[in-house]
Amino acid sequence: MEISVPATSANLGPGFDTLGVALDLRNVVRIKRSKFFSISIKGEGSNNVRLKGNNLFISIFNENYRKLRGFERIEKFRFTFYNKIPLSRGLGSSSAVIVSAIAAAYAMAGVAVTKEKLLDIALTYEHHPDNITPAVMGGFNVAVVEKKHVYSLKKSMPADLQAVVVIPNKPISTNYSRTKLPRHFSTADVVYNLSRSSLLTAAIFSEQWDMLRVASQDRMHQDVRMRGLPELFTLQKLALANGALMSTLSGSGSTFFNMVYKEDAKRLAAKLKERFGKFQVKILDFDNAGLIVHE
């Protein structure tokens, strides 16, 4: 069987822990029953020896598979990972692992699971829904958690928009970056973010893209996180001056996400490559399919 899951960009400026969108950059895992347990990693993380000895996918897969099958001893499988999502760069690599591992466990156990239920299970491992929801559902998603259940709404992204993502050569740890965030926010800043997050959601659902520049502004987390890599402030200004409809830190970073009309994507990418030669610049389509299971 084969599981495929897209990269994601979360927060999207003011939508802290709430908004996210899926990108057509996919991790694929192929699983076969085998006489011996084995792991093979190709692409991102292939040179990281620790991923074979302490593999999050295997841990989550085994935990859920045992619950479903009731076996004390786990069956043997051969896992082959084809990874395209960069690790620890704010493109949802951990969420991709979590949702694909759960989906794989259910599929190999022969137990049907809805995407909605899968999201609720994923909350056990990822307590914020902004990345896991678009990874499962595809498209742009607004998601909240109420009594351990994810409530979400999806908007499929049109083909005439693309993402230009800039991936620095330095990671930013999500857990570490959260420790740098303020413990308290003023009423003015909270209202600022609520208003922009609401407008951003409405603009995307109604496809009023000219609203995105104003709607994507943030006062809660971006500036604090970007200080760890000051070049990002210049990057954001350059992107907005060269056709980006919105330019935001992707997740906790260090990747920067830019939404752009397809006709402007190559020009923006060229400008960013010229200025930030040491960073990767990728033009990506949006993904509307989300998690895909082939049995």
C-alpha positions in Angstrom: 0.0 0.0 0.0 1.0 3.6 -0.5 0.2 6.7 1.6 0.8 10.2 0.1 0.4 13.4 2.1 1.1 17.1 1.1 3.2 19.8 2.7 1.4 22.6 4.5 1.8 26.2 5.4 0.1 27.2 8.6 -0.8 30.3 10.6 -0.7 32.4 7.4 0.0 35.5 9.3 -2.8 36.3 11.8 -4.4 32.8 11.9 -2.2 31.5 14.7 -2.8 27.7 15.2 -6.0 28.0 13.1 -5.4 28.6 9.4 -3.5 26.4 7.0 -3.2 25.5 3.3 -1.9 22.4 1.5 0.9 22.6 -1.0 1.7 20.1 -3.8 5.0 18.9 -2.3 4.3 15.4 -1.1 5.8 12.7 1.1 5.1 9.2 0.1 5.5 6.0 2.2 5.1 2.5 0.8 4.5 -0.4 3.1 4.7 -4.1 2.5 4.4 -7.1 4.7 7.7 -8.8 5.2 9.6 -11.5 7.0 11.8 -8.8 8.4 11.3 -5.3 9.7 13.1 -2.7 7.6 13.2 1.1 7.0 14.5 2.8 3.9 14.5 6.6 3.6 15.0 8.5 0.3 15.1 12.2 -0.2 14.8 14.6 2.8 16.2 13.0 6.0 18.0 10.2 4.1 21.3 11.1 5.7 19.9 11.4 9.2 20.8 8.2 11.0 18.6 9.1 14.0 15.4 8.9 11.8 15.9 5.2 11.5 16.5 4.5 15.1 13.9 7.0 16.5 11.3 7.1 13.8 8.0 9.0 14.7 6.1 7.3 11.8 7.0 3.8 13.0 6.1 4.7 16.7 2.7 6.1 15.8 2.0 3.3 13.3 2.8 0.6 15.8 0.8 2.1 18.6 -2.4 2.5 16.4 -1.9 -0.9 14.6 -1.7 -2.7 18.0 -4.9 -1.0 19.2 -6.7 -2.0 16.1 -5.5 -5.6 15.8 -4.9 -6.4 19.5 -1.6 -8.2 18.9 1.0 -8.2 21.6 3.7 -8.6 19.0 3.6 -6.4 16.0 3.7 -7.9 12.5 6.7 -7.3 10.3 6.6 -4.7 7.6 9.0 -3.1 5.1 8.7 0.7 5.1 10.1 2.9 2.3 9.9 6.6 2.7 10.1 9.0 -0.2 10.4 12.4 1.5 10.1 15.8 -0.3 9.0 17.9 2.6 12.0 19.6 4.2 12.5 18.8 7.9 12.0 21.5 10.6 11.4 24.3 8.1 7.7 25.2 8.8 6.2 23.1 6.0 4.4 20.6 8.1 6.8 17.7 8.0 5.8 16.4 11.4 2.1 16.7 10.6 2.6 14.8 7.4 4.3 12.0 9.4 1.5 11.9 12.0 -1.5 11.7 9.7 0.2 9.3 7.3 1.2 7.0 10.1 -2.4 6.8 11.5 -3.9 6.4 8.0 -1.4 3.6 7.3 -2.2 1.8 10.5 -5.9 1.8 9.8 -5.4 0.7 6.2 -3.0 -2.2 7.0 -5.4 -3.3 9.8 -8.3 -3.3 7.3 -10.3 -0.8 9.4 -12.1 2.1 7.7 -11.5 5.6 9.1 -13.0 8.9 7.9 -10.8 11.9 7.5 -12.7 13.6 10.3 -12.0 10.8 12.7 -8.4 10.7 11.6 -8.0 14.3 12.5 -9.3 13.7 16.0 -6.8 10.9 16.5 -4.0 13.1 15.1 -4.7 15.6 17.9 -3.2 13.1 20.3 0.2 13.8 18.7 -0.3 17.3 17.4 -2.4 19.5 19.6 -2.9 22.3 17.1 -5.1 21.7 14.0 -3.6 24.3 11.6 -1.2 21.8 9.9 -2.9 18.5 10.3 -6.2 19.7 8.8 -4.9 20.8 5.4 -2.6 17.8 5.3 -5.7 15.5 5.6 -8.2 17.6 3.7 -6.2 19.5 1.2 -6.9 23.1 0.2 -7.2 26.1 2.5 -8.7 25.2 5.9 -10.0 27.0 9.0 -9.9 24.7 11.9 -10.6 24.8 15.6 -10.7 22.2 18.4 -13.6 21.8 20.7 -13.7 18.9 23.3 -11.0 17.0 21.5 -12.8 17.3 18.1 -11.6 19.2 15.1 -14.2 21.4 13.4 -13.0 22.7 10.0 -14.1 24.3 6.8 -12.2 23.8 3.5 -11.9 26.0 0.4 -10.3 24.5 -2.7 -7.6 26.7 -4.1 -8.0 27.9 -7.8 -5.4 26.8 -10.4 -4.5 30.4 -11.3 -2.7 30.9 -8.0 0.6 29.4 -6.9 2.9 29.5 -3.9 6.5 30.7 -4.0 8.2 29.3 -0.9 11.7 30.4 0.2 13.4 27.8 2.4 16.4 29.1 4.3 19.4 26.8 5.1 18.7 27.2 8.8 15.8 25.5 10.7 13.7 27.0 13.4 12.4 24.7 16.1 8.7 25.1 16.7 9.0 24.2 20.4 11.8 26.6 20.9 10.1 29.5 19.0 7.0 29.1 21.1 9.1 29.8 24.2 10.0 33.2 22.7 6.4 34.3 22.3 4.8 36.8 24.7 2.9 35.3 27.6 0.3 38.1 27.4 -1.2 40.2 24.6 -2.9 43.5 24.7 -6.5 43.8 23.8 -5.5 46.0 20.8 -3.2 43.3 19.5 -5.8 40.5 20.0 -8.5 42.6 18.1 -5.9 43.4 15.4 -5.3 39.7 14.8 -8.9 38.6 15.1 -9.9 41.2 12.5 -7.2 40.2 10.1 -7.7 36.5 10.5 -11.5 37.0 9.9 -10.8 39.1 6.8 -8.2 36.7 5.5 -10.6 33.8 5.8 -13.4 35.7 4.1 -11.1 36.9 1.3 -9.9 33.4 0.4 -13.4 31.9 0.5 -14.8 34.7 -1.6 -11.6 34.9 -3.8 -11.0 38.6 -3.2 -7.3 38.3 -3.5 -6.6 42.0 -3.4 -7.6 41.9 0.3 -4.8 39.5 1.3 -2.0 42.0 1.8 -3.9 43.8 4.5 -5.6 40.6 5.9 -2.3 38.7 6.3 -0.7 41.1 8.7 0.1 39.8 12.2 1.0 41.2 15.7 1.2 38.0 17.7 4.0 35.7 16.6 5.7 36.5 13.2 8.1 39.3 14.2 9.3 37.5 17.3 10.1 34.4 15.3 11.6 36.2 12.4 14.2 37.9 14.6 16.0 34.6 14.8 16.7 35.0 11.0 16.6 38.8 10.3 16.9 38.3 6.5 13.3 37.3 6.6 12.2 40.9 7.1 13.9 41.9 3.9 12.6 38.8 2.1 9.0 39.7 3.0 9.4 43.3 1.8 10.9 42.2 -1.5 8.2 39.6 -2.1 5.4 42.1 -1.5 7.1 44.6 -3.8 7.3 42.0 -6.6 3.8 40.6 -7.0 3.1 38.6 -3.8 -0.5 38.8 -2.8 0.5 37.9 0.7 3.9 37.0 2.3 4.0 35.2 5.7 6.1 33.1 7.8 5.2 29.4 7.1 4.3 27.8 10.4 7.0 28.7 12.9 9.5 29.1 10.0 12.1 29.3 8.8 10.3 28.9 5.4 8.5 32.0 4.0 5.3 31.5 2.1 4.2 33.8 -0.7 0.9 33.5 -2.5 1.0 34.9 -6.1 -0.9 34.8 -9.4 0.5 32.0 -11.5 1.5 34.5 -14.2 3.7 36.3 -11.7 5.3 33.3 -10.0 8.5 32.9 -12.1 9.3 36.6 -11.9 8.9 36.7 -8.1 10.9 33.5 -7.8 13.7 35.0 -9.9 13.9 38.1 -7.8 14.0 36.1 -4.6 16.7 33.7 -5.9 18.8 36.7 -7.0 18.7 38.3 -3.5 18.8 35.1 -1.4 21.2 32.8 -3.3 21.8 30.5 -0.4 18.1 29.8 0.1 16.0 27.3 -1.8 13.2 28.9 -3.8 10.4 26.7 -5.0 7.3 27.4 -7.1 4.5 25.1 -5.9 0.9 24.5 -6.9 -1.7 24.3 -4.2 -3.0 20.8 -3.3 -6.7 20.2 -3.0 -6.7 16.4 -2.5 -4.9 16.1 0.9 -4.2 12.7 2.2 -4.3 9.9 -0.4 -4.3 6.1 0.4 -3.7 3.6 -2.4 -4.2 0.0 -1.3 
